Amino acid sequence: QLKKDALEIAAANLAAAQARQRNVATVAEQVAQARAAVDQVGSQLAEAERQLQETEIRSPMAGMATKRYVQVGDLVTALSGFTAGTPVYQIADLSELRVRLKVNEVDISRLREGQQVEVSVDALEGVKFPGKVHRIAPASEGAAASTGTVGAAAAVVKFEVEVRLQSPDPRLKPGMTAKCRIITAR
């Protein structure tokens, strides 16, 4: 009877071991599937991180954002060899403020780079900002377009002059209307 009982116990142990072995194979298959899922999610994460790197916007210069061209969620094209990309913001460098003037041809001959300028703006009545003539255009605006036309003789010829303010003031904003008094003699 002992042998019979031992045989039954051994048979039961064998059946249990075989069941566990089938469970091990099943678990191994589940582990392989889980690893494949982890790899897939890892690929998706790497792609999302790559896309996130492309969504960071960096300005090529320090300054203040003065205009926003797109809204959150808008699709934009990145800078590439074939396109200039989509502008996102307009950045103004407020550390170096300048005024662009149109000066009549009658007065342009009296101007030289480096001449002192007093700049005033309507928004700050009575306040004068010192500046200097930085650049004088070598040709009038529309000089090429006005050659040989009848109406060109009656048109006023103007030259673009750039004045740079010597010390930026936080009260001045891009786009303000300015009046410039260029000191030609003292």
ChimeraX attribute file (.defattr): number of C-alpha atoms within 10 A of each C-alpha:
attribute: neighborCount
match mode: 1-to-1
recipient: residues
	/A:1	6
	/A:2	7
	/A:3	8
	/A:4	9
	/A:5	10
	/A:6	11
	/A:7	12
	/A:8	12
	/A:9	12
	/A:10	12
	/A:11	12
	/A:12	12
	/A:13	12
	/A:14	12
	/A:15	12
	/A:16	12
	/A:17	12
	/A:18	12
	/A:19	12
	/A:20	12
	/A:21	12
	/A:22	12
	/A:23	12
	/A:24	12
	/A:25	12
	/A:26	12
	/A:27	12
	/A:28	12
	/A:29	12
	/A:30	12
	/A:31	12
	/A:32	12
	/A:33	12
	/A:34	12
	/A:35	12
	/A:36	12
	/A:37	12
	/A:38	12
	/A:39	12
	/A:40	12
	/A:41	12
	/A:42	12
	/A:43	12
	/A:44	12
	/A:45	12
	/A:46	12
	/A:47	12
	/A:48	12
	/A:49	12
	/A:50	11
	/A:51	11
	/A:52	10
	/A:53	10
	/A:54	10
	/A:55	11
	/A:56	7
	/A:57	9
	/A:58	7
	/A:59	12
	/A:60	7
	/A:61	9
	/A:62	12
	/A:63	14
	/A:64	15
	/A:65	13
	/A:66	13
	/A:67	11
	/A:68	11
	/A:69	10
	/A:70	13
	/A:71	8
	/A:72	5
	/A:73	6
	/A:74	8
	/A:75	9
	/A:76	12
	/A:77	10
	/A:78	13
	/A:79	11
	/A:80	8
	/A:81	7
	/A:82	6
	/A:83	9
	/A:84	10
	/A:85	12
	/A:86	13
	/A:87	13
	/A:88	16
	/A:89	15
	/A:90	13
	/A:91	16
	/A:92	17
	/A:93	13
	/A:94	16
	/A:95	15
	/A:96	13
	/A:97	18
	/A:98	19
	/A:99	20
	/A:100	15
	/A:101	16
	/A:102	16
	/A:103	17
	/A:104	14
	/A:105	13
	/A:106	10
	/A:107	10
	/A:108	16
	/A:109	8
	/A:110	11
	/A:111	16
	/A:112	16
	/A:113	13
	/A:114	13
	/A:115	15
	/A:116	21
	/A:117	22
	/A:118	17
	/A:119	21
	/A:120	18
	/A:121	16
	/A:122	11
	/A:123	13
	/A:124	10
	/A:125	8
	/A:126	8
	/A:127	11
	/A:128	15
	/A:129	16
	/A:130	17
	/A:131	24
	/A:132	21
	/A:133	22
	/A:134	17
	/A:135	16
	/A:136	20
	/A:137	13
	/A:138	9
	/A:139	12
	/A:140	16
	/A:141	14
	/A:142	12
	/A:143	12
	/A:144	9
	/A:145	9
	/A:146	14
	/A:147	10
	/A:148	9
	/A:149	8
	/A:150	9
	/A:151	8
	/A:152	14
	/A:153	11
	/A:154	7
	/A:155	9
	/A:156	10
	/A:157	18
	/A:158	20
	/A:159	20
	/A:160	17
	/A:161	20
	/A:162	18
	/A:163	26
	/A:164	21
	/A:165	22
	/A:166	16
	/A:167	12
	/A:168	17
	/A:169	13
	/A:170	8
	/A:171	7
	/A:172	15
	/A:173	14
	/A:174	13
	/A:175	8
	/A:176	11
	/A:177	11
	/A:178	14
	/A:179	15
	/A:180	18
	/A:181	13
	/A:182	18
	/A:183	14
	/A:184	11
	/A:185	7
	/A:186	3
